[in-house]
Amino acid sequence: MDNLEPVHANNAVYIMASGKHGTLYVGVTSNLSRRVQEHREGATPGFTARYGVTRLVWFRRCYTVVEAIRWEKRLKKYRRDWKINLIEEDNPHWDDLFPQIV
């Protein structure tokens, strides 16, 4: 996971999961901690609330929203097994990374 960019890079692309090898959700945001909290609380009805997708398992901070959207589109095109490999490169146990960003 390339999380070496400065914290002031507020835009991010992220992957949420319902559990290890569970349902995946790829998203983009300008405020990662707020958005992940919304997913965790089920604050917005939709896919993540319906499937219990509450665990942040991968993220990449980006300097611009354009870069974040480019990453999101790229990730959404890839097959599920590629996304799993991406997650497991840096987070083999699928730990919830939310504590790292708050």
ZADO-1210 file (C-alpha; in nm, 4 decimals, padded with zeros to 6 digits):
<atoms>
<atom x="00.0000" y="00.0000" z="00.0000" code="MET" pos="1"/>
<atom x="00.1493" y="00.3332" z="-00.0968" code="ASP" pos="2"/>
<atom x="00.0509" y="00.5362" z="00.2081" code="ASN" pos="3"/>
<atom x="00.3777" y="00.7271" z="00.2166" code="LEU" pos="4"/>
<atom x="00.2256" y="01.0407" z="00.0724" code="GLU" pos="5"/>
<atom x="00.1835" y="01.3270" z="00.3195" code="PRO" pos="6"/>
<atom x="-00.1261" y="01.3360" z="00.5355" code="VAL" pos="7"/>
<atom x="-00.2254" y="01.6654" z="00.3705" code="HIS" pos="8"/>
<atom x="-00.3089" y="01.4637" z="00.0594" code="ALA" pos="9"/>
<atom x="-00.6774" y="01.4514" z="00.1533" code="ASN" pos="10"/>
<atom x="-00.8193" y="01.2736" z="-00.1496" code="ASN" pos="11"/>
<atom x="-00.8159" y="00.8952" z="-00.1379" code="ALA" pos="12"/>
<atom x="-00.9230" y="00.5811" z="-00.3153" code="VAL" pos="13"/>
<atom x="-01.0115" y="00.2948" z="-00.0851" code="TYR" pos="14"/>
<atom x="-01.1360" y="-00.0613" z="-00.0625" code="ILE" pos="15"/>
<atom x="-01.3840" y="-00.1680" z="00.2035" code="MET" pos="16"/>
<atom x="-01.4736" y="-00.5308" z="00.2798" code="ALA" pos="17"/>
<atom x="-01.7349" y="-00.7203" z="00.4771" code="SER" pos="18"/>
<atom x="-01.4607" y="-00.9534" z="00.6057" code="GLY" pos="19"/>
<atom x="-01.1642" y="-01.1516" z="00.4779" code="LYS" pos="20"/>
<atom x="-01.2387" y="-01.2469" z="00.1167" code="HIS" pos="21"/>
<atom x="-01.5883" y="-01.1038" z="00.1644" code="GLY" pos="22"/>
<atom x="-01.7842" y="-00.8484" z="-00.0336" code="THR" pos="23"/>
<atom x="-01.5647" y="-00.5653" z="-00.1685" code="LEU" pos="24"/>
<atom x="-01.6448" y="-00.2009" z="-00.2337" code="TYR" pos="25"/>
<atom x="-01.4140" y="00.0445" z="-00.4123" code="VAL" pos="26"/>
<atom x="-01.4686" y="00.4137" z="-00.3474" code="GLY" pos="27"/>
<atom x="-01.3148" y="00.7580" z="-00.3731" code="VAL" pos="28"/>
<atom x="-01.3432" y="01.0487" z="-00.1297" code="THR" pos="29"/>
<atom x="-01.1988" y="01.3828" z="-00.0305" code="SER" pos="30"/>
<atom x="-01.2238" y="01.2935" z="00.3406" code="ASN" pos="31"/>
<atom x="-01.1269" y="00.9322" z="00.4094" code="LEU" pos="32"/>
<atom x="-01.1936" y="00.9173" z="00.7843" code="SER" pos="33"/>
<atom x="-01.5390" y="01.0753" z="00.7506" code="ARG" pos="34"/>
<atom x="-01.6375" y="00.8531" z="00.4590" code="ARG" pos="35"/>
<atom x="-01.5204" y="00.5309" z="00.6240" code="VAL" pos="36"/>
<atom x="-01.7072" y="00.6274" z="00.9416" code="GLN" pos="37"/>
<atom x="-02.0225" y="00.6722" z="00.7326" code="GLU" pos="38"/>
<atom x="-01.9773" y="00.3226" z="00.5890" code="HIS" pos="39"/>
<atom x="-01.9155" y="00.1780" z="00.9353" code="ARG" pos="40"/>
<atom x="-02.2316" y="00.3363" z="01.0748" code="GLU" pos="41"/>
<atom x="-02.4454" y="00.2476" z="00.7727" code="GLY" pos="42"/>
<atom x="-02.5287" y="00.6194" z="00.7546" code="ALA" pos="43"/>
<atom x="-02.6109" y="00.6054" z="00.3855" code="THR" pos="44"/>
<atom x="-02.8463" y="00.3390" z="00.2566" code="PRO" pos="45"/>
<atom x="-02.6985" y="00.1442" z="-00.0306" code="GLY" pos="46"/>
<atom x="-02.4537" y="-00.1268" z="-00.1214" code="PHE" pos="47"/>
<atom x="-02.2200" y="-00.1100" z="00.1783" code="THR" pos="48"/>
<atom x="-02.5034" y="-00.0948" z="00.4313" code="ALA" pos="49"/>
<atom x="-02.6922" y="-00.3758" z="00.2574" code="ARG" pos="50"/>
<atom x="-02.3907" y="-00.6106" z="00.2488" code="TYR" pos="51"/>
<atom x="-02.2273" y="-00.5167" z="00.5805" code="GLY" pos="52"/>
<atom x="-01.9178" y="-00.3699" z="00.4182" code="VAL" pos="53"/>
<atom x="-01.7615" y="-00.1887" z="00.7146" code="THR" pos="54"/>
<atom x="-01.3918" y="-00.2778" z="00.7192" code="ARG" pos="55"/>
<atom x="-01.1311" y="-00.0511" z="00.5543" code="LEU" pos="56"/>
<atom x="-00.8772" y="-00.2950" z="00.4102" code="VAL" pos="57"/>
<atom x="-00.6785" y="-00.0825" z="00.1623" code="TRP" pos="58"/>
<atom x="-00.6364" y="00.2835" z="00.0750" code="PHE" pos="59"/>
<atom x="-00.4140" y="00.5197" z="-00.1171" code="ARG" pos="60"/>
<atom x="-00.3976" y="00.8916" z="-00.0527" code="ARG" pos="61"/>
<atom x="-00.3876" y="01.1160" z="-00.3586" code="CYS" pos="62"/>
<atom x="-00.2947" y="01.4809" z="-00.4049" code="TYR" pos="63"/>
<atom x="-00.5754" y="01.5535" z="-00.6471" code="THR" pos="64"/>
<atom x="-00.9301" y="01.4316" z="-00.6924" code="VAL" pos="65"/>
<atom x="-00.8440" y="01.3538" z="-01.0549" code="VAL" pos="66"/>
<atom x="-00.5704" y="01.1148" z="-00.9412" code="GLU" pos="67"/>
<atom x="-00.8063" y="00.9510" z="-00.6907" code="ALA" pos="68"/>
<atom x="-01.0782" y="00.9044" z="-00.9530" code="ILE" pos="69"/>
<atom x="-00.8231" y="00.7616" z="-01.1973" code="ARG" pos="70"/>
<atom x="-00.7217" y="00.5042" z="-00.9328" code="TRP" pos="71"/>
<atom x="-01.0860" y="00.4230" z="-00.8580" code="GLU" pos="72"/>
<atom x="-01.1697" y="00.3628" z="-01.2241" code="LYS" pos="73"/>
<atom x="-00.8599" y="00.1469" z="-01.2633" code="ARG" pos="74"/>
<atom x="-00.9458" y="-00.0637" z="-00.9579" code="LEU" pos="75"/>
<atom x="-01.3070" y="-00.1110" z="-01.0631" code="LYS" pos="76"/>
<atom x="-01.1917" y="-00.2503" z="-01.3990" code="LYS" pos="77"/>
<atom x="-00.9731" y="-00.5153" z="-01.2386" code="TYR" pos="78"/>
<atom x="-01.0982" y="-00.8597" z="-01.1520" code="ARG" pos="79"/>
<atom x="-01.1725" y="-00.9546" z="-00.7937" code="ARG" pos="80"/>
<atom x="-00.8606" y="-01.1742" z="-00.7583" code="ASP" pos="81"/>
<atom x="-00.6370" y="-00.8806" z="-00.8551" code="TRP" pos="82"/>
<atom x="-00.8033" y="-00.6637" z="-00.5874" code="LYS" pos="83"/>
<atom x="-00.7543" y="-00.9397" z="-00.3304" code="ILE" pos="84"/>
<atom x="-00.3847" y="-00.9603" z="-00.4213" code="ASN" pos="85"/>
<atom x="-00.3542" y="-00.5826" z="-00.3875" code="LEU" pos="86"/>
<atom x="-00.5096" y="-00.5944" z="-00.0408" code="ILE" pos="87"/>
<atom x="-00.3024" y="-00.8908" z="00.0735" code="GLU" pos="88"/>
<atom x="00.0287" y="-00.7358" z="-00.0388" code="GLU" pos="89"/>
<atom x="00.0104" y="-00.4942" z="00.2538" code="ASP" pos="90"/>
<atom x="-00.2721" y="-00.6265" z="00.4683" code="ASN" pos="91"/>
<atom x="-00.2548" y="-01.0087" z="00.4594" code="PRO" pos="92"/>
<atom x="-00.4923" y="-01.0524" z="00.7541" code="HIS" pos="93"/>
<atom x="-00.7446" y="-00.8015" z="00.6197" code="TRP" pos="94"/>
<atom x="-00.7167" y="-00.5943" z="00.9370" code="ASP" pos="95"/>
<atom x="-00.9440" y="-00.2933" z="00.9659" code="ASP" pos="96"/>
<atom x="-00.7196" y="00.0039" z="00.8855" code="LEU" pos="97"/>
<atom x="-00.9635" y="00.2622" z="01.0198" code="PHE" pos="98"/>
<atom x="-00.7624" y="00.3151" z="01.3426" code="PRO" pos="99"/>
<atom x="-00.4637" y="00.4214" z="01.1278" code="GLN" pos="100"/>
<atom x="-00.6509" y="00.7122" z="00.9740" code="ILE" pos="101"/>
<atom x="-00.8332" y="00.8634" z="01.2728" code="VAL" pos="102"/>
</atoms>
